[in-house]
């Protein structure tokens, strides 16, 4: 292992050892070091101390990051580079490093004589990252390079032998602590190559595994629960080869059924990492072995005082101090020092004078055999605040929904919750989705959950969506105030047929991206008018061989419109 602050020292690593793999191209350590020192030479003359660093390219990002550190600057790493987000952070940085400028510097290394800075990087150099917690408001977190160095040594102590010389493939960005550690800092410190491409699409990741294995001999995959959950549905999952040495997951809990699928196919579930931007990594688990979390090597963990909610407390070299750090997660420990998370302590709301923990409500809903995942949120607006529940169903839940309908299923879920909660605090608004909304970091933000309860941009309210053996089904409500009813027709408003086709096409494109290359709409017919306030059901069925997505709208049990989208073969 190489200390991160000594990474640029001559002879710390073999000059021809591979740092980065990009398709058939590889970049060795001597080239990486030259790029970093060339950037450092340029940056030393730039005014300002704090530089906002953004690049979608992890290699450019790593060069610029160490170039800033070697030049004595402070890297400021935003979670995204949208103009509005950067404007919110404007007080946190003095200048922005442009990605095109960084690429030009790498292409023109010889134009600047790099200064051999040797050990010029300060072990306690500062970096700034941002976390949004559950509120969505950016919050700066300042950490030292020494804290990151301590964490990569922890990771190597835990899994270095398992990984060996495997190349690191990632479907997560490197702008937050999980991606930064696992695909930049840890590979560089351990001398492992990392793949340059970010493979957010599982099909692309499968191709990269074969490609990197051919060049480097083996791979390891760094991903999120949402991305890993999509993979088992792809053709070729069960016959994937060469098999990665490990799958890592972080950003939230991996669904148990997904963990079991990986264990059945590859012999072990993904390694889940629990932690936060503030604390770094805290614990790990493999759900085919146990549900409880095991603290990482060198990490001490305990439950805080019961009168303070029993919050998980940690003492860790990743913190930068020797004291105990209180988290906002409640935990229960067993006699072996492992713990089970029991929800967030900071998600307590008050309704009609009664306090209720949203995390506790979620944990009780997960006890129902029909619920695979759930997030609750406090919905404001109107005369009273209410709780909304966004639910992902299990196979049993989807069968109940198909057989009994949405209304009876939701009544059953409310009765289930009534065993623990007063009726006045039970969720009044429910949405059923195929998956919970996650951002690029695998996080589920309260704002994204709340948006599931608002009217869509098209004006309808999406009440439920689910997959079954035949296809994908949607239920939605058509509000009386929908703009399309105006003038269509005076005194007898009905939903225009072109709107029904447009909505069906939007859902079809989200489900089958090929529909974006639309060739024709076949067998289109309308058999019944749709009035304001109607509850509509849309059923989509995909025939991949014929490149067709059939759609059928129903009001109750009566068909009102149907047809088929035919799409072109991709070029």
Phi and psi in degrees as a GROMACS rama.xvg file:
@    title "Ramachandran Plot"
@    xaxis  label "Phi"
@    yaxis  label "Psi"
@TYPE xy
-106.303  128.847  UNK-2
-61.5808  136.477  UNK-3
-59.557  -34.8565  UNK-4
-75.952  -10.1514  UNK-5
-107.534  12.8873  UNK-6
-61.5939  -30.3479  UNK-7
-91.892  1.27878  UNK-8
-66.6431  134.294  UNK-9
-58.4348  137.153  UNK-10
73.182  9.50276  UNK-11
-71.4068  -21.189  UNK-12
-152.464  146.328  UNK-13
-57.7181  130.264  UNK-14
-56.7731  -33.067  UNK-15
-94.5993  3.98099  UNK-16
-67.4993  144.324  UNK-17
-80.4735  127.945  UNK-18
-97.5159  -42.6754  UNK-19
-140.54  139.435  UNK-20
-115.441  128.714  UNK-21
-135.644  88.3213  UNK-22
64.769  -124.895  UNK-23
-84.2174  -6.77631  UNK-24
-95.4044  143.827  UNK-25
-128.031  149.491  UNK-26
-117.134  126.572  UNK-27
-91.6892  174.403  UNK-28
-67.485  -36.7716  UNK-29
-60.5866  -40.8651  UNK-30
-68.0541  -44.6697  UNK-31
-57.0771  -46.8439  UNK-32
-62.894  -41.1196  UNK-33
-63.1659  -41.4749  UNK-34
-62.2086  -44.2746  UNK-35
-62.8296  -47.6516  UNK-36
-68.3015  -33.3569  UNK-37
-64.5554  -41.7058  UNK-38
-65.5266  -41.1588  UNK-39
-60.3045  -40.3424  UNK-40
-62.2437  -39.8849  UNK-41
-69.3003  -43.457  UNK-42
-69.3443  -26.35  UNK-43
-63.2907  -25.6065  UNK-44
-94.6869  -3.50559  UNK-45
-83.1881  135.378  UNK-46
-68.2313  157.06  UNK-47
95.6072  154.129  UNK-48
-112.897  -37.1023  UNK-49
-103.639  119.981  UNK-50
-116.594  121.972  UNK-51
-71.411  122.992  UNK-52
-114.538  119.865  UNK-53
-140.05  130.171  UNK-54
-157.572  133.355  UNK-55
-71.7426  -16.0704  UNK-56
-88.8838  113.317  UNK-57
-64.7976  -27.2949  UNK-58
-71.3624  -48.9178  UNK-59
-57.8171  -42.103  UNK-60
-59.5253  -47.408  UNK-61
-63.236  -41.4398  UNK-62
-61.1991  -47.0878  UNK-63
-67.7722  -38.0164  UNK-64
-60.1694  -50.986  UNK-65
-73.4623  -26.4095  UNK-66
-64.3739  -42.641  UNK-67
-62.8391  -45.7114  UNK-68
-62.7017  -42.4531  UNK-69
-67.506  -26.9503  UNK-70
-86.398  1.66971  UNK-71
79.7463  18.0149  UNK-72
-95.4677  170.169  UNK-73
-109.251  112.57  UNK-74
-71.4381  131.686  UNK-75
-115.279  117.306  UNK-76
-110.371  98.7473  UNK-77
-72.3181  157.392  UNK-78
-74.8535  -25.0774  UNK-79
-153.894  172.432  UNK-80
-116.248  23.7949  UNK-81
-67.5361  146.587  UNK-82
-56.0131  -41.3633  UNK-83
-64.4374  -41.5519  UNK-84
-65.7604  -45.442  UNK-85
-63.5068  -33.8213  UNK-86
-64.5137  -37.1787  UNK-87
-62.7827  -29.1263  UNK-88
-97.6753  10.7813  UNK-89
-57.9196  -27.2411  UNK-90
-77.644  -9.32666  UNK-91
-92.8546  -9.74323  UNK-92
-143.236  158.993  UNK-93
-99.903  -26.5745  UNK-94
-154.923  161.762  UNK-95
-115.695  134.597  UNK-96
-88.793  120.884  UNK-97
-81.4713  134.458  UNK-98
-62.2207  -38.4186  UNK-99
-64.8722  -36.8196  UNK-100
-64.3844  -42.3215  UNK-101
-62.0561  -42.1322  UNK-102
-63.3863  -39.5652  UNK-103
-63.1652  -39.7536  UNK-104
-62.4389  -42.8098  UNK-105
-65.002  -36.2967  UNK-106
-74.9781  -16.1114  UNK-107
-125.303  40.941  UNK-108
-57.7998  -38.6264  UNK-109
-68.1754  -16.9163  UNK-110
-71.7301  -20.8262  UNK-111
-120.931  127.554  UNK-112
-75.6834  110.654  UNK-113
-68.1847  141.88  UNK-114
-87.2085  126.429  UNK-115
-75.7401  97.7707  UNK-116
-80.5854  -8.80454  UNK-117
54.9071  -114.43  UNK-118
-101.644  37.3499  UNK-119
-72.863  -14.8142  UNK-120
-75.7175  128.52  UNK-121
-77.432  129.89  UNK-122
-59.4738  -27.0651  UNK-123
-102.554  21.4797  UNK-124
-58.2974  145.11  UNK-125
-94.8324  146.432  UNK-126
-130.304  148.428  UNK-127
-119.862  125.367  UNK-128
-116.019  175.603  UNK-129
-133.064  140.331  UNK-130
-128.322  148.451  UNK-131
-109.223  -3.64817  UNK-132
54.1417  -138.692  UNK-133
-100.116  -5.51049  UNK-134
-91.5704  -24.5115  UNK-135
91.1886  -4.15053  UNK-136
-87.322  124.778  UNK-137
-61.3092  133.943  UNK-138
-128.758  121.684  UNK-139
-71.7061  141.06  UNK-140
-127.526  118.03  UNK-141
-98.2773  126.59  UNK-142
-134.437  155.13  UNK-143
-97.389  159.549  UNK-144
-61.4392  -32.5417  UNK-145
-62.6337  -35.6944  UNK-146
-65.1932  -43.1868  UNK-147
-65.2051  -37.5387  UNK-148
-63.5321  -41.6328  UNK-149
-61.45  -37.8116  UNK-150
-71.763  -39.6585  UNK-151
-67.552  -29.8978  UNK-152
-68.3626  -35.3177  UNK-153
-63.8199  -45.1404  UNK-154
-62.9297  -40.3241  UNK-155
-67.796  -38.5495  UNK-156
-63.3829  -34.8288  UNK-157
-79.5803  -43.0317  UNK-158
-133.644  8.94103  UNK-159
-59.4394  -40.8791  UNK-160
-66.1337  -40.3688  UNK-161
-62.3128  -43.4488  UNK-162
-76.6047  -36.9839  UNK-163
56.844  -125.834  UNK-164
-102.121  22.1513  UNK-165
-63.9509  143.287  UNK-166
-78.7649  144.514  UNK-167
-95.3263  118.433  UNK-168
-105.727  140.668  UNK-169
-137.474  143.674  UNK-170
-111.558  11.4206  UNK-171
-113.647  147.881  UNK-172
-71.8565  165.094  UNK-173
-103.158  18.8581  UNK-174
-98.3836  6.04392  UNK-175
-131.121  172.197  UNK-176
-64.7249  -36.4224  UNK-177
-63.4334  -53.5863  UNK-178
-65.8147  -38.7862  UNK-179
-60.4237  -44.0006  UNK-180
-71.1249  -50.5469  UNK-181
-80.0134  -25.3395  UNK-182
-115.605  -4.01241  UNK-183
-123.932  -67.4117  UNK-184
-64.9179  -50.1098  UNK-185
-64.1876  -48.2513  UNK-186
-59.1054  -41.801  UNK-187
-64.4401  -41.7677  UNK-188
-70.4824  -33.665  UNK-189
-92.1625  -5.90353  UNK-190
78.2398  25.0171  UNK-191
-99.4303  144.778  UNK-192
-74.0413  152.528  UNK-193
-124.66  148.411  UNK-194
-77.159  141.315  UNK-195
-76.5792  -31.2753  UNK-196
-79.8763  142.213  UNK-197
-96.7785  115.204  UNK-198
-100.949  81.1218  UNK-199
-72.6978  -25.1972  UNK-200
-90.0465  125.468  UNK-201
-58.3946  -35.4071  UNK-202
-64.7223  -39.0895  UNK-203
-66.3371  -37.9294  UNK-204
-63.7849  -38.5515  UNK-205
-60.0519  -42.8908  UNK-206
-64.9199  -38.8521  UNK-207
-66.7429  -33.6308  UNK-208
-60.7628  -46.6504  UNK-209
-63.6909  -41.5063  UNK-210
-64.6949  -49.4221  UNK-211
-69.5157  -34.7352  UNK-212
-62.7263  -37.8577  UNK-213
-64.8827  -33.7272  UNK-214
-88.7191  -37.515  UNK-215
-112.275  -10.9338  UNK-216
97.6528  -32.7765  UNK-217
-161.755  162.985  UNK-218
-136.199  163.537  UNK-219
-135.597  143.399  UNK-220
-112.246  129.209  UNK-221
-111.355  117.015  UNK-222
-146.875  -166.698  UNK-223
-126.68  163.388  UNK-224
-56.9508  -42.3871  UNK-225
-63.0361  -41.7805  UNK-226
-72.7724  -41.9034  UNK-227
-64.8283  -31.9478  UNK-228
-68.0105  -25.7902  UNK-229
-78.6543  -25.3081  UNK-230
-65.8986  -43.3119  UNK-231
-59.3089  -20.3413  UNK-232
-80.9702  -9.35387  UNK-233
-81.7539  145.986  UNK-234
-60.5727  139.737  UNK-235
91.4961  -4.28503  UNK-236
-60.3541  -46.4435  UNK-237
-70.3812  -19.0562  UNK-238
-111.91  19.4881  UNK-239
-57.0202  131.849  UNK-240
-157.333  149.261  UNK-241
-67.0703  144.383  UNK-242
-69.3597  128.965  UNK-243
-59.3617  149.08  UNK-244
-70.0294  -26.1288  UNK-245
-162.223  152.909  UNK-246
-115.195  129.622  UNK-247
-108.209  145.645  UNK-248
-139.095  138.304  UNK-249
-157.375  168.086  UNK-250
108.128  -9.41099  UNK-251
164.312  171.573  UNK-252
-71.4954  137.484  UNK-253
-79.0578  130.056  UNK-254
-55.5885  140.024  UNK-255
-59.2163  -40.901  UNK-256
-65.7556  -32.583  UNK-257
-66.2952  -44.9278  UNK-258
-58.551  -40.3169  UNK-259
-68.5599  -35.0038  UNK-260
-63.1629  -43.3402  UNK-261
-66.1615  -40.5848  UNK-262
-63.6075  -41.3476  UNK-263
-67.3764  -33.1674  UNK-264
-86.6583  -42.6114  UNK-265
-112.452  -1.18925  UNK-266
91.6149  -10.9276  UNK-267
-157.439  145.476  UNK-268
-74.1082  162.184  UNK-269
-58.4186  151.063  UNK-270
-81.5361  112.297  UNK-271
-90.5974  136.072  UNK-272
-113.026  128.082  UNK-273
-111.008  131.866  UNK-274
177.118  -163.461  UNK-275
-154.343  170.24  UNK-276
-61.0994  -39.7166  UNK-277
-69.0797  -42.4449  UNK-278
-94.9004  -18.6751  UNK-279
72.0753  -166.357  UNK-280
-66.9166  139.646  UNK-281
-116.019  -48.4623  UNK-282
-152.002  172.755  UNK-283
-144.781  165.51  UNK-284
-160.633  159.449  UNK-285
-126.146  117.326  UNK-286
-70.7193  -16.4847  UNK-287
-75.504  -12.6189  UNK-288
-101.813  -44.0097  UNK-289
-166.062  156.617  UNK-290
-87.0559  -23.2366  UNK-291
-75.1449  157.842  UNK-292
-94.7179  139.003  UNK-293
-107.674  125.131  UNK-294
-57.8672  143.302  UNK-295
-66.933  161.846  UNK-296
-55.3182  131.546  UNK-297
83.3865  0.798557  UNK-298
-103.033  127.184  UNK-299
-100.951  137.837  UNK-300
-138.386  147.443  UNK-301
-155.529  165.193  UNK-302
-92.4444  133.886  UNK-303
-74.4071  -175.665  UNK-304
-59.5676  139.468  UNK-305
-61.3834  -36.5603  UNK-306
-68.0503  -14.7742  UNK-307
-102.83  13.2841  UNK-308
98.5637  -1.85323  UNK-309
68.4683  38.8122  UNK-310
-67.1972  144.222  UNK-311
-66.2423  131.774  UNK-312
-122.405  140.431  UNK-313
-131.159  149.974  UNK-314
-126.567  124.353  UNK-315
-153.384  144.345  UNK-316
-66.6921  -13.5359  UNK-317
-76.593  -12.8721  UNK-318
-84.0075  -25.5978  UNK-319
86.5768  5.47219  UNK-320
-148.462  167.857  UNK-321
-95.9464  -1.37036  UNK-322
-84.7735  177.86  UNK-323
-84.7601  139.377  UNK-324
-112.607  126.47  UNK-325
-89.3075  126.727  UNK-326
-94.2179  176.941  UNK-327
-100.078  15.1374  UNK-328
-103.827  135.305  UNK-329
-86.2055  139.436  UNK-330
-139.884  146.883  UNK-331
-120.067  130.341  UNK-332
-102.387  149.324  UNK-333
-99.6285  -178.081  UNK-334
-71.2037  -11.6013  UNK-335
-97.4655  5.90397  UNK-336
84.5778  5.09982  UNK-337
-87.3828  161.35  UNK-338
-140.269  156.459  UNK-339
-115.069  131.731  UNK-340
-78.4873  137.888  UNK-341
-120.863  25.8173  UNK-342
104.578  169.392  UNK-343
-85.0981  139.669  UNK-344
-84.9709  -14.31  UNK-345
-96.5882  14.3497  UNK-346
-116.345  55.6561  UNK-347
-108.613  125.624  UNK-348
-119.708  164.377  UNK-349
-122.286  121.704  UNK-350
-125.952  124.503  UNK-351
49.3208  41.6213  UNK-352
80.7028  0.595289  UNK-353
-110.873  131.542  UNK-354
-86.1676  136.585  UNK-355
-141.553  135.449  UNK-356
-88.5681  119.803  UNK-357
-64.3013  -35.1506  UNK-358
-64.9646  -40.5774  UNK-359
-65.5107  -40.2083  UNK-360
-62.1405  -40.1576  UNK-361
-64.0175  -42.0855  UNK-362
-64.0644  -34.8084  UNK-363
-72.6523  -38.1915  UNK-364
-63.2903  -34.3209  UNK-365
-68.3314  -13.8871  UNK-366
-76.3206  -16.1854  UNK-367
-75.6743  133.918  UNK-368
-65.2411  -14.4432  UNK-369
-90.4519  -5.13273  UNK-370
-110.473  122.533  UNK-371
-94.6513  -43.5898  UNK-372
-144.67  154.045  UNK-373
-157.73  145.875  UNK-374
-135.113  135.656  UNK-375
-110.184  154.927  UNK-376
-150.036  147.843  UNK-377
-84.0526  121.155  UNK-378
-99.086  120.104  UNK-379
-100.182  167.493  UNK-380
104.774  154.522  UNK-381
78.8566  -165.496  UNK-382
-80.9701  -23.7501  UNK-383
-141.475  148.949  UNK-384
-79.0816  142.62  UNK-385
-137.182  160.191  UNK-386
-94.701  135.446  UNK-387
-110.454  142.948  UNK-388
-120.684  121.246  UNK-389
-103.179  118.129  UNK-390
-119.876  139.572  UNK-391
-110.943  128.418  UNK-392
-90.4362  152.842  UNK-393
-79.3329  175.963  UNK-394
-59.6267  -38.629  UNK-395
-64.8379  -40.2448  UNK-396
-65.0216  -39.4772  UNK-397
-65.8572  -36.5035  UNK-398
-66.709  -40.348  UNK-399
-62.7463  -42.2602  UNK-400
-61.6729  -44.2369  UNK-401
-64.0888  -41.112  UNK-402
-79.1493  -45.6275  UNK-403
-102.529  -19.1325  UNK-404
94.0231  164.239  UNK-405
-66.1804  -42.4655  UNK-406
-61.7463  -47.0522  UNK-407
-67.6748  -36.594  UNK-408
-61.9455  -45.7897  UNK-409
-67.2563  -34.503  UNK-410
-61.689  -39.4907  UNK-411
-65.1269  -38.8863  UNK-412
-67.592  -38.0223  UNK-413
-66.5966  -41.2724  UNK-414
-62.1981  -39.0992  UNK-415
-59.9951  -45.9544  UNK-416
-69.0685  -28.8392  UNK-417
-63.3525  -14.4814  UNK-418
-70.0118  -18.3936  UNK-419
-122.492  -23.0616  UNK-420
-124.587  147.538  UNK-421
-62.9097  144.423  UNK-422
-58.3447  -29.5629  UNK-423
-69.1203  -21.3495  UNK-424
-102.77  -1.54479  UNK-425
-64.922  148.317  UNK-426
-56.2394  131.218  UNK-427
-98.2327  -16.6157  UNK-428
-123.461  131.8  UNK-429
-130.592  143.157  UNK-430
-134.796  140.531  UNK-431
-115.607  119.075  UNK-432
-123.261  163.821  UNK-433
-73.6149  -25.9225  UNK-434
-156.412  156.08  UNK-435
-77.3294  148.681  UNK-436
-75.7884  125.21  UNK-437
-124.114  150.922  UNK-438
-91.1209  -172.298  UNK-439
-65.7315  -17.2754  UNK-440
-93.5851  2.30557  UNK-441
80.7799  9.48346  UNK-442
-89.472  149.749  UNK-443
-108.462  108.877  UNK-444
-89.5786  143.303  UNK-445
-59.1431  -35.5382  UNK-446
-63.7915  -39.4496  UNK-447
-67.6274  -37.9999  UNK-448
-64.62  -43.6956  UNK-449
-61.5817  -34.4761  UNK-450
-64.3048  -23.8578  UNK-451
-65.3756  -18.4821  UNK-452
-98.4369  -5.47755  UNK-453
-91.2985  162.161  UNK-454
-64.6556  145.891  UNK-455
-71.2577  170.806  UNK-456
-59.5425  -29.7565  UNK-457
-79.5638  -11.6242  UNK-458
107.681  -18.8774  UNK-459
-85.0621  165.561  UNK-460
-107.381  116.933  UNK-461
-83.2815  110.922  UNK-462
-89.8163  -35.542  UNK-463
-158.62  150.245  UNK-464
-150.08  141.109  UNK-465
-157.027  157.361  UNK-466
-104.756  146.454  UNK-467
-142.565  -172.305  UNK-468
-63.0376  -25.6785  UNK-469
-91.5587  -21.6475  UNK-470
160.084  -143.632  UNK-471
-125.1  138.481  UNK-472
-122.565  144.486  UNK-473
-130.24  144.291  UNK-474
-123.364  133.675  UNK-475
-145.815  158.162  UNK-476
-107.92  136.497  UNK-477
-99.8891  105.425  UNK-478
-65.2043  152.398  UNK-479
-64.0265  -26.273  UNK-480
-87.6488  5.06567  UNK-481
-56.1951  131.973  UNK-482
-62.5615  -26.44  UNK-483
-69.6023  -14.3107  UNK-484
-78.1817  -19.5101  UNK-485
-63.4804  116.983  UNK-486
79.0941  5.49173  UNK-487
-133.176  72.6098  UNK-488
-127.12  157.343  UNK-489
-56.4418  125.067  UNK-490
84.3199  -15.7862  UNK-491
-147.904  71.1515  UNK-492
-68.712  134.02  UNK-493
-138.142  154.837  UNK-494
-74.3738  121.924  UNK-495
-58.2955  143.483  UNK-496
-62.0217  -35.1431  UNK-497
-64.6372  -30.1134  UNK-498
-70.261  -40.6716  UNK-499
-60.5327  -40.9887  UNK-500
-66.4038  -42.5786  UNK-501
-61.9489  -45.6999  UNK-502
-62.9869  -43.8941  UNK-503
-61.2029  -39.2058  UNK-504
-66.9084  -38.9446  UNK-505
-62.669  -44.938  UNK-506
-64.9725  -40.9031  UNK-507
-63.9607  -39.9951  UNK-508
-66.8694  -35.5816  UNK-509
-66.9706  -31.986  UNK-510
-85.5632  -44.6431  UNK-511
-124.151  95.644  UNK-512
-54.8976  -26.4338  UNK-513
-59.6416  -22.5231  UNK-514
-63.5753  -17.5909  UNK-515
-62.1807  -27.3352  UNK-516
-93.7365  63.7131  UNK-517
-69.1702  131.402  UNK-518
-98.8959  -42.1045  UNK-519
-165.526  166.67  UNK-520
-118.46  116.271  UNK-521
-105.165  155.953  UNK-522
53.893  37.687  UNK-523
-76.4295  129.453  UNK-524
-152.61  151.582  UNK-525
-123.774  126.519  UNK-526
-119.971  -7.40817  UNK-527
-160.531  136.17  UNK-528
-71.7524  151.574  UNK-529
-111.315  113.896  UNK-530
-86.3756  166.634  UNK-531
-59.1321  144.532  UNK-532
82.2104  1.0834  UNK-533
-67.9766  147.496  UNK-534
-96.4306  115.606  UNK-535
-105.082  145.802  UNK-536
-120.267  131.574  UNK-537
-116.908  126.838  UNK-538
-114.692  124.324  UNK-539
-111.011  137.064  UNK-540
-131.094  128.24  UNK-541
-103.922  125.701  UNK-542
-110.387  91.9462  UNK-543
-63.235  -36.6879  UNK-544
-62.1791  -36.829  UNK-545
-98.4767  0.261786  UNK-546
53.5686  53.9544  UNK-547
-132.682  141.091  UNK-548
-121.146  108.453  UNK-549
-81.1008  142.548  UNK-550
-131.063  148.386  UNK-551
-145.096  124.34  UNK-552
-95.6956  139.747  UNK-553
-134.94  144.829  UNK-554
-112.902  111.616  UNK-555
65.7578  -125.352  UNK-556
-102.602  8.29652  UNK-557
-103.646  132.822  UNK-558
-71.2764  139.62  UNK-559
-122.743  -21.0719  UNK-560
-162.894  151.37  UNK-561
-159.972  165.881  UNK-562
169.505  -168.218  UNK-563
-147.507  133.769  UNK-564
-91.6501  124.426  UNK-565
-107.685  126.388  UNK-566
-117.17  155.155  UNK-567
-78.2729  155.536  UNK-568
-69.7454  135.984  UNK-569
-61.2665  144.825  UNK-570
